[in-house]
Amino acid sequence: MTTQIFQASTLYGTATLAAALDSGCFRPADRRILLVCNNAAAPETTPALDEAPGFEKLRDRFDDVISYNATIFPFHPGGWAPRVDDMPLWERFLRHEWQLGDEDVELAVESIQVNPSLALAQIFTGAPVTVYADGLMSYGPTRNKIDPLVGTRVDRVLHLDLVPDLKPLLLTEFGVPGEVVPTAAFTKVLAGLAPAGVELPEVEEPALLLGQYLSALEILTAEQEENLHVRMLRGAAALGHTKVVFKPHPSAPAGFTRSLEQEAERLKVELTVVDTPVLAEVLYQRMRPALVVGCFSTALLTAQALYGLPVARIGTEVLLEQLTPYENSNRVPVTIVDALLPELGDRGAVTEQRAGMDVEALGGLIRAVGFAMQPKIYPRLRTEAESWLARNLNAHTVRYFKRRRLSSLALPGGVPAQLAFIPRNATVRRVARTARSLRNSVRR
């Protein structure tokens, strides 16, 4: 007997799993469990994915739907992991609660670097693991160094083909291969996700603006994010769009749309705000937007790669500067969107949908950024990163790196060539540490 446990926290991720199952990406099993994880800061006040409109269309792929939150209550899924000594007890408990008996278990999880995915992989010691990725983060490096006892059990990274021919960097330190979820299967699943009995605005070929609620992630302030939405609206209006639809993030407060509504009135633009919590892809099918505008949302790439819709980005240059620390896992998604998609203010690039960089060049950039983000996890990428930077670093591409990070890693572009020996010189580093220590002593 084999039970497959599919851990999911979003409707989009569940749709990815459904498409993978429909395509035969998982071998047959005696039982399939969808393990629902509500990772919201206050899960008690935020509906889980199995309460979202459209979930009923995905339910039949699974034999059981179980709440992970309820199982480990009062702990939070994102902040809890069992102690090492308690792992066998927790496995026994979960097998009892989920009626697993002594069956073999196979796991399919989202972000293996963090909980709850990591906790599940550690509890079910020995279970083979599939990591599935529905967004752009799979193209970037593994966020944290993973215990080999977990990493070596991952057999593949399932991902959508959002950037054709670009290979995921995630978990390649363990030699884990990427596997594409067929696009046709995914779009077919999404086509059936429009919630029954829910009214959606009837607007044909509008400019669709995508909100991400970046202030909740402390990437932007609330004021900066509101201003970003207003800039989206102004940019769309400047391109001649008189019908605009704004899709706010489901968790964003209602007040986020007020300044947008005021600006729309000033610009004499017909603004429609979608209050129903549906996936952007449902709106793509219903409205067939004339333009999709966003910051670095994965939905921008699904619009372009999966639906052939015109897209434009805005605000990525600010995020590349403000993202901290440098190894912030959002850096690669922002880099991909910034490098590939036309900027909203460039009328010619948006009209012609000119790509800023081809996929081969993008691959080199992502590996260089990936090494700069996680040099201890990907030391094998140093030579390639040095070569890419030596050939391609210029006034435009320097935005993807920090001079301080390049200097600390002794990479091209960090310090003048004649001083490049300094970061690696042990004597210089020792003198610098002594000087810093003396300066701090004087200050005290």
Residue pairs with C-beta under 8 A, 6 or more apart in sequence:
1 30
1 31
1 101
1 103
1 104
2 29
2 30
2 31
2 103
2 104
2 105
2 106
3 29
3 30
3 31
3 32
3 33
3 100
3 103
3 104
3 105
3 106
4 26
4 29
4 31
4 32
4 33
4 105
4 106
4 107
4 108
5 33
5 35
5 98
5 105
5 106
5 107
5 108
5 120
5 124
6 17
6 32
6 33
6 34
6 35
6 62
6 108
7 35
7 37
7 68
7 107
7 108
7 109
7 110
7 116
7 117
7 120
8 14
8 17
8 34
8 35
8 36
8 37
8 49
8 110
9 36
9 37
9 38
9 39
9 49
9 77
9 110
10 49
10 134
11 49
11 52
11 54
11 55
11 58
11 193
11 279
12 134
12 279
12 298
13 49
13 110
13 132
13 134
14 34
14 49
14 55
14 58
15 58
15 134
15 186
15 189
15 190
15 193
15 279
16 132
16 134
16 158
16 160
16 181
16 186
17 34
17 61
17 108
17 132
18 58
18 61
18 189
19 181
19 182
19 185
19 186
19 188
19 189
20 26
20 132
20 158
20 181
20 185
21 32
21 61
22 61
22 185
22 188
22 189
23 181
23 182
23 185
25 158
25 179
25 181
26 108
26 130
29 106
30 103
31 63
31 64
31 103
32 61
32 62
32 63
32 64
33 62
33 63
33 64
33 65
33 66
33 98
34 50
34 61
34 62
34 64
34 65
34 66
35 66
35 68
35 120
36 48
36 49
36 50
36 65
36 66
36 67
36 68
36 69
37 68
37 69
37 77
37 116
38 46
38 48
38 49
38 67
38 69
38 77
39 77
39 78
39 116
40 46
40 251
43 69
43 76
43 77
46 251
48 67
48 69
49 55
50 59
50 65
50 67
52 277
53 195
53 198
53 276
53 277
53 278
54 193
54 194
54 195
54 278
54 279
54 282
56 196
57 189
57 192
57 193
58 189
58 193
59 65
64 98
66 98
68 77
68 116
69 76
69 77
71 94
71 97
71 98
72 80
77 115
77 116
78 114
78 115
78 116
79 115
80 115
80 116
80 119
81 115
81 118
81 119
81 122
82 89
82 90
82 119
82 122
82 123
87 122
87 123
87 125
90 123
91 123
91 124
91 125
94 100
94 123
94 124
95 101
95 102
104 127
105 124
105 127
106 127
106 128
106 129
106 130
107 120
107 121
107 124
107 127
107 128
107 129
107 130
108 129
108 130
108 131
108 132
108 158
109 117
109 120
109 121
109 129
109 130
109 131
109 132
110 117
110 131
110 132
110 133
111 117
111 131
111 137
111 143
112 118
112 121
112 129
112 131
112 142
112 146
112 150
112 151
112 154
112 171
113 142
113 143
113 144
113 146
114 143
114 144
117 131
118 146
118 150
121 127
121 129
121 150
121 153
122 147
122 150
125 149
126 153
127 153
128 153
128 155
129 150
129 153
129 154
129 155
130 154
130 155
130 156
130 158
131 154
131 156
131 157
131 158
131 170
131 171
131 176
132 157
132 158
132 159
132 181
133 157
133 158
133 159
133 160
133 168
133 170
134 159
134 160
134 298
135 162
135 298
135 333
136 162
136 163
136 296
136 298
136 301
136 332
136 333
136 336
136 337
137 170
137 329
137 330
137 332
137 333
138 157
138 159
138 168
138 170
138 178
139 163
139 166
139 167
139 168
139 169
139 170
139 332
139 333
139 336
139 366
140 169
140 170
140 329
140 331
140 332
140 333
140 366
140 369
140 370
140 373
141 169
141 170
141 327
141 332
141 370
141 371
141 373
141 374
141 377
141 378
142 169
142 170
142 171
142 173
142 374
142 377
143 327
143 329
143 374
145 376
145 377
146 171
146 174
148 174
151 171
151 173
151 174
151 176
152 174
154 171
154 174
154 176
155 176
156 176
156 177
156 178
156 179
157 168
157 170
157 171
157 176
157 177
157 178
157 179
158 179
158 180
158 181
159 168
159 178
159 179
159 180
159 181
160 180
160 181
160 183
160 186
160 302
160 306
161 180
161 181
161 183
161 305
162 298
162 301
162 302
162 305
162 306
163 301
163 305
163 336
163 340
163 359
163 362
164 305
164 359
165 359
165 360
165 363
166 336
166 359
166 362
166 363
166 366
167 178
167 363
168 178
169 332
169 366
169 367
169 370
169 378
170 176
172 378
173 377
173 378
183 305
183 306
186 306
187 281
187 306
187 307
190 279
190 281
190 282
190 285
191 285
193 278
193 279
193 281
193 282
194 200
194 278
194 282
194 285
194 286
195 276
195 278
198 276
198 278
199 276
200 274
200 276
200 278
200 282
200 283
200 286
201 245
201 272
201 274
201 287
203 243
203 245
203 272
203 287
204 243
204 287
204 288
205 243
205 287
205 288
205 289
205 290
206 241
206 243
206 244
206 245
206 272
206 287
206 289
206 290
207 236
207 239
207 241
207 243
207 244
207 245
207 289
207 290
207 291
207 292
207 293
208 244
208 245
208 246
208 247
208 280
208 283
208 284
208 287
208 289
208 291
208 292
208 293
209 229
209 232
209 233
209 236
209 244
209 245
209 246
209 247
209 293
209 294
210 247
210 280
210 292
210 293
210 294
210 295
210 297
210 299
210 300
211 229
211 246
211 247
211 248
211 249
211 252
211 256
212 249
212 294
212 295
212 296
212 297
213 225
213 248
213 249
213 251
213 252
213 256
214 220
214 225
214 228
214 295
214 319
215 221
215 222
215 224
215 225
216 249
216 251
216 252
217 330
219 319
219 322
219 323
219 330
220 228
220 318
220 319
220 322
222 256
224 318
225 256
226 256
226 259
226 260
227 259
228 295
228 314
228 315
229 246
229 256
229 257
229 259
229 260
230 259
230 260
230 263
231 314
231 315
231 344
232 293
232 294
232 314
232 344
233 244
233 246
233 260
233 263
233 264
233 267
233 269
233 271
234 263
234 267
235 293
235 312
235 314
235 344
235 345
236 244
236 269
236 291
236 293
236 344
237 244
237 267
237 269
238 345
238 347
239 291
239 344
239 347
239 350
241 269
241 290
241 291
242 268
242 269
242 270
243 269
243 270
243 272
244 264
244 269
244 270
244 271
244 272
245 271
245 272
245 273
245 274
245 283
245 287
245 289
246 257
246 260
246 271
246 272
246 273
246 274
247 274
247 280
247 283
248 256
248 257
248 273
248 274
250 277
257 273
260 271
260 273
261 271
261 273
264 270
264 271
274 283
279 299
280 292
280 297
280 299
280 302
280 303
281 299
281 302
281 306
281 307
283 289
284 292
284 302
284 303
284 307
284 309
285 307
288 309
289 303
289 309
290 310
291 309
291 310
291 311
291 312
291 350
292 299
292 300
292 303
292 304
292 309
292 310
292 311
292 312
293 311
293 312
293 313
293 314
293 344
294 300
294 311
294 313
294 314
295 313
295 314
295 315
295 316
295 319
295 334
295 337
296 313
296 315
296 316
296 319
296 330
296 333
296 334
296 336
296 337
296 338
298 333
300 311
300 313
300 337
300 341
301 336
301 337
301 340
303 309
303 311
304 310
304 311
304 341
304 353
310 350
310 353
311 341
311 342
311 353
312 341
312 342
312 343
312 344
312 350
313 337
313 338
313 341
313 342
313 343
313 344
314 343
314 344
314 345
316 334
316 337
316 338
317 338
317 399
319 330
319 334
320 331
320 334
320 335
320 338
320 399
320 400
321 399
323 330
323 331
323 334
326 372
326 373
326 402
326 405
327 373
327 374
331 369
331 373
332 366
332 369
332 370
332 373
335 365
335 366
335 369
335 400
336 362
336 366
338 356
338 399
338 400
339 356
339 357
339 362
339 365
339 400
340 355
340 356
340 357
340 362
341 355
341 356
342 349
342 350
342 352
342 353
342 354
342 355
342 356
343 349
343 350
344 350
348 354
349 356
357 365
361 392
364 384
364 388
364 392
365 388
365 392
365 397
365 400
367 381
367 384
367 385
367 388
368 381
368 384
368 385
368 388
368 389
368 400
368 401
369 400
369 401
370 378
370 381
371 378
371 381
371 382
371 384
371 385
371 409
372 385
372 401
372 402
372 405
372 406
372 409
372 411
375 382
375 409
385 411
386 411
386 412
389 401
389 406
389 411
389 412
389 413
390 412
393 401
393 412
393 413
398 413
401 413
403 413
403 414
404 414
405 411
405 414
406 412
406 413
406 414
406 415
407 414
407 415
407 423
408 414
408 423
409 423
410 420
410 423
410 424
412 420
414 420
414 423
415 422
415 423
422 428
423 429
